[in-house]
């Protein structure tokens, strides 16, 4: 492989420039200039800033690609407004193809979704609307008949029935979905992403091997496994971190994903105190079942990644990790008891968090967790108590954009004039970078040459620039996956 010199670069917070020498996909040297090896390729970056490549630690990649090609309902302020938007969209639609909308948020709607309301808007056009958190699907009667699902007067499916229908709605030709995934991956690379942890709810290894055998090469993928496939994975010699044959160095086995509660939007996140409707949410996996799964994961070399949103669910997850004697990840950790903050670090639990959710869900949190939101999305509290943070998006729940996540983590606000929400839970930019780059916030010799070139200093740029950080180039193992016109 030809040596690559990235000439005239700065590291964050520094004025001096240096050259990065990349050999065989690894940073081999950092120098203030000097002789260029014969045959080396030189790309001058004119004093731009270089940071370690960014990861999105929680993505549903197929769903994100589908979401990008479906009707966006995120702006609908009521059920009737959503139904009206869908009715306009499906006018003269082909009834042989189900119309799909995404992104609705009903937790704060003044009216409730109903089957009759959606039927009136859509008639005989099969229609399914997937909520922003993927935990709920609103269907009309035509779609219910097509897919053989039973719905009540609300027309709503929640949790596993919703997941099952969502998977069915994604059954499009591989060529179509793979092309959309390729587009989404290239867009992610243009924002500095070098890798994702993909928690798509399927046997994901073969899907990614097919894509990589084709033309996919935009980023690295850690492909998660679900409990229903754990025995198959064990039989095939898979374990977390294993590089997979045929993956061209881009594909590894990811964690074992276990969902134990629902979501805030659906009021199914399992909580210690009741919601305004009197419920406590749902614990979808019993404490005994979770312990057994973690012990099984430990025996076969899988790192568990436990979905826990409510504070009671986080307590259950931490208890199970402690009893099983295994570290791992808690996905989301949106609502945590104060006495549990200090348990993450000693137990070796990474808090895999999605900071944009704090901004999206702040009103729903105040409505449902009133008086307790000082411990909702507690990034600073977790970090100060010794936890390791890993940032992600949970795309399509939030956009696959690491700068949106880091901006939310460091400001607890958007550039919309609304004040920060619990600003004491902000973390620093350097901490956000490290949590987005698997612990690294600057380049060192020996690092993989997974790099991002920026037009501004990420430690000094104004908040508005930081939130929409201009990315000049992205490299994976010294190969440009996005060049921004530099080369």
Steps between C-alpha positions, in 0.01 A plus 500: 500500500637847410598718795268797555611834643230734632703818496443819700240388753413617848369306796212656699602792718841538333644770275807312374474283190646156438492219246332165558682206343266207430633154413279196438196672649675602825636834621874426482636842588417859590767751406554872449600438140809355343589258224211337313549126439547410135168409342289638784174667411477849651170678570539850636226593745602867533487517878168325544423308820517121524322288762452126553223345292153518653273208583125488540464242774130423446339488156225304326658541159235343278225688683696823463537444128129420467409798717689729264273386218164515682245768596636705791234569765727646767345847467141380556366671814192281537352171389261680266787697346697180445199325346434797271863502382483129427168539318653760270807282443310182410262670257509290183762266656540146367290276732732207432777687686457585868541870576739550792551809715761545770598718793169586667510595870167448671607537863402869504226501238178662627295226332543125485555296184201292395439237238199694371704820460767329290242305298314821418821659375635206300202294388601165352866594455700275739680740734740448790655780703808422711566713810830683541622250762393191298298367794158576351332462159166664410325304224178537309253218440634425152852447638369294790329267251805484274735401780259294706532707818230577752461857620258664737313829458828691515653316206826470696754220532761528774830331588552153344195511267622841383855370450371202303293717264788745460723213388231386256469851357872491427473192279592675177735365230856472630625710212273789598580490871872452447512801267322712760736375773796591279363851458446533876851374576660746259301781661626381841859498374451859387426587865816328629362156580749215458297227671164400642362245743201367309215362711264419213251240624603216272775244443727780392826327416389365164335829404827687547710232333275535195536877499878492541533234230327754280626856503456606864822645646398830662550406865568230758212299645464314829190289437295422810333169581166446676420223752300299248816459292752455781516121470547527124779751553667273758475202265673702228783604732399864526581724795502876555795667328572214258594621154287310252638321195377666184458835673812651341617628837182707544267255675517371857257325733330753726339465842205287608200736507237433767190722533353501850260795491321728258526874434403835646275595207282192549519522882639146499846582640509316837505753784516501879220756527173501306427697186209745512279219362584283802715243320865424571586395144605151400784269598505287186766255624481373858793547736564125498489481121739792467748345741490175304565686173796688645649180638456337159662798330794479740546130423516551123696826481230754427491848652141568610334826394184537709232746387384675819324837492301526823671535838359169623623327183848644553500369855397154375774506236771606744391234749520233230845613382622491859361153569631360171847644558528641150548850361321637199279783386171655597333647195327834563523538882251784457366501855721379785462497877752727672630207705574309180728760335805365681434138410584525129875551534583228756285248309673580171179624337517745211204737481415500127300823481328709235522869599260630234223302673533736797394789278234306311347356818536783750129592491389137514739444791367799692146378438563139603794525742404833653717613791762235425653613171818621670607135464373454145768466232762547777818516291711713734383312809589165344839624383583659836404174674754306292290369214630474144277671244450396138296737282261403225174593330274193506427597138229524380386627841744788449706585190825316443712810561773494768521879518133526591565248777813676627330840486207369703739344752698820547222761495176314592333734248445563131568815302128584528491760774378258763714492813709201606322216678674410826828658386681349797496172305708645214836338431807664347579490128813295563293247697240491223769437239645215705153351550448513123840356407530200732698684762730704275490879469830549313722312254794291624762288325376143468134597465300360211485766232127547547500878486280804448623826349314812616486859382474632858651424839243282680618631838464867409233538230180689593211279605312550173806398296569205729144368462534499121876442489641530146672169421765522230587129474468162670739205480468135602833319532663779300247476216281799421134412548407866454743746347296820490682603183841501671647224285 
